[in-house]
Amino acid sequence: MSRFWELMEDEFGAGYAHVLADSLVLQNYDGTAQAALNEGVDPKHVWREICIIQEVPEERWFGVQKPPKN
């Protein structure tokens, strides 16, 4: 779950990521992203569905490239 939220916040911003999860309806799961997570759907599947719906470029599906920590 922590990786899911990291990806969401990196892509959509810390505030909007949670709003999006609470409001975006995923057709494959008949409910919002948050509802799917609450029902035990694998966060990887939820993330992929969000990426498709929100038209996130495939090169960012595995996260934003961050510089290494020193």
Secondary structure, 3 states (H helix, E strand, C coil): CHHHHHHHHHHHCHHHHHHHHHHCEEHHHCEEHHHHHHCCCCHHHHHHHHHHHCCCCHHHCCCCCCCCCC
